[in-house]
Amino acid sequence: MPKDVPELLKGTLDLLILKTLEAGPMHGYAIARSIEQATERALQIEEGSLYPALYRMTNRGLLEFEWGRSTGNRRIKSYRLTPNGRKRLKSEQANWCRFTQAVARVLGEQPA
């Protein structure tokens, strides 16, 4: 990973995946590219981090998947939020807001 790309805090990738899938079902590669695009490439999600997170979140009942075909007729897994995933997203967003506001206060910055 290049020096200028920040590392994700523990649990942040899960929140980013949940938020990305709020828009609708996506396959893994599309999830990673969507996060990169939304962050103007400040965050680059590697396969070695993404797929274990998707697997873990599926096992926890936050995501579900179905097999489909890509435009090139390749077999792909399409992930989507479960009702528990939607609840977790709301909870994690609230936690993230509290966290970033607390850090901003320590840094002497005005929270957005």
C-alpha positions as CSV (number, residue, x, y, z in Angstrom):
1,M,0.0,0.0,0.0
2,P,1.4,3.4,-0.9
3,K,2.5,5.7,2.0
4,D,-0.1,8.3,1.3
5,V,-3.1,5.9,1.6
6,P,-4.4,5.8,5.2
7,E,-5.0,2.5,6.9
8,L,-8.6,1.7,8.0
9,L,-9.5,1.6,11.7
10,K,-10.7,-1.7,13.0
11,G,-14.4,-2.1,12.0
12,T,-14.3,0.7,9.5
13,L,-14.3,-1.6,6.5
14,D,-17.5,-3.3,7.7
15,L,-19.2,0.1,8.0
16,L,-18.1,1.1,4.5
17,I,-19.3,-2.1,3.0
18,L,-22.7,-1.8,4.8
19,K,-23.1,1.8,3.6
20,T,-22.1,0.9,0.0
21,L,-24.6,-1.9,-0.1
22,E,-27.3,0.4,1.2
23,A,-27.6,1.6,-2.4
24,G,-28.4,-2.0,-3.6
25,P,-26.8,-5.3,-4.4
26,M,-23.2,-5.4,-5.7
27,H,-20.5,-8.0,-6.3
28,G,-17.2,-7.7,-4.4
29,Y,-15.2,-5.9,-7.1
30,A,-18.0,-3.3,-7.5
31,I,-18.0,-2.7,-3.7
32,A,-14.3,-2.1,-3.6
33,R,-14.4,0.3,-6.6
34,S,-17.4,2.1,-5.2
35,I,-15.6,2.8,-2.0
36,E,-12.5,3.9,-3.8
37,Q,-14.5,6.2,-6.1
38,A,-16.5,7.7,-3.1
39,T,-13.3,8.5,-1.3
40,E,-11.5,9.8,-4.4
41,R,-9.1,6.9,-4.1
42,A,-8.0,8.0,-0.6
43,L,-9.0,4.5,0.5
44,Q,-8.1,1.5,-1.6
45,I,-9.7,-1.8,-0.6
46,E,-7.6,-4.8,-1.3
47,E,-9.1,-8.2,-2.1
48,G,-7.2,-9.7,0.9
49,S,-9.3,-7.4,3.2
50,L,-12.6,-7.3,1.3
51,Y,-13.4,-10.9,0.8
52,P,-12.7,-12.1,4.4
53,A,-14.9,-9.1,5.6
54,L,-17.7,-10.1,3.2
55,Y,-17.5,-13.7,4.4
56,R,-17.5,-12.7,8.1
57,M,-20.4,-10.3,7.6
58,T,-22.4,-13.0,5.7
59,N,-21.8,-15.5,8.5
60,R,-23.0,-12.9,11.0
61,G,-26.3,-12.4,9.1
62,L,-25.5,-8.9,8.0
63,L,-25.3,-9.7,4.3
64,E,-26.7,-12.4,2.1
65,F,-25.7,-13.2,-1.5
66,E,-26.9,-14.9,-4.6
67,W,-25.0,-16.3,-7.5
68,G,-25.4,-14.6,-10.9
69,R,-23.6,-13.9,-14.1
70,S,-21.5,-10.9,-15.1
71,T,-21.9,-9.2,-18.5
72,G,-19.0,-11.4,-19.6
73,N,-21.0,-14.5,-18.5
74,R,-18.7,-15.1,-15.5
75,R,-20.2,-16.5,-12.3
76,I,-20.3,-13.8,-9.6
77,K,-21.6,-13.4,-6.0
78,S,-23.9,-10.4,-5.6
79,Y,-24.2,-9.2,-1.9
80,R,-27.0,-7.3,-0.3
81,L,-28.0,-6.1,3.1
82,T,-30.2,-8.2,5.4
83,P,-32.6,-6.5,7.8
84,N,-30.0,-7.1,10.5
85,G,-27.4,-5.5,8.2
86,R,-29.6,-2.4,7.9
87,K,-30.0,-2.2,11.7
88,R,-26.2,-2.6,12.1
89,L,-25.6,0.1,9.5
90,K,-27.7,2.6,11.5
91,S,-26.0,1.7,14.8
92,E,-22.5,1.9,13.3
93,Q,-23.2,5.2,11.6
94,A,-24.3,6.7,15.0
95,N,-21.2,5.3,16.7
96,W,-18.9,6.6,13.9
97,C,-20.4,10.1,14.3
98,R,-19.8,10.1,18.0
99,F,-16.3,8.8,17.5
100,T,-15.3,11.5,14.9
101,Q,-16.9,14.3,16.9
102,A,-14.8,13.2,20.0
103,V,-11.6,13.0,17.9
104,A,-12.4,16.5,16.4
105,R,-12.8,17.9,19.9
106,V,-9.4,16.5,21.0
107,L,-7.8,18.0,17.8
108,G,-9.4,21.3,18.5
109,E,-11.5,21.2,15.3
110,Q,-15.1,22.0,14.8
111,P,-17.1,18.9,14.0
112,A,-18.9,18.9,10.7
